[in-house]
């Protein structure tokens, strides 16, 4: 499991390296490769955060898209925390 979590962070290295190379070489192929790898890294990171770290999207859970074991007994607090943002 730890390896997959490490993959989430190292997946971001390829888009950064390709972005730097694109700036230096300015080739269309590199721009496309950098864009595709950036999207893949973002999707993988988002999936990992939602499913593995937060325990969301668990369709078989008794707590409707949350994990089975909740630290706070009120599910609405979890959903409120997900959609709220801090105003600065």
Secondary structure, 3 states (H helix, E strand, C coil): CHHHHHHHHHHHHHHHHHHHHHHHHCCHHHHHHHHHHHHHHHHHHHHHHHHHHCCCCCCCCCCCCCCCCCCCCCHHHHHHHHHCCCCC
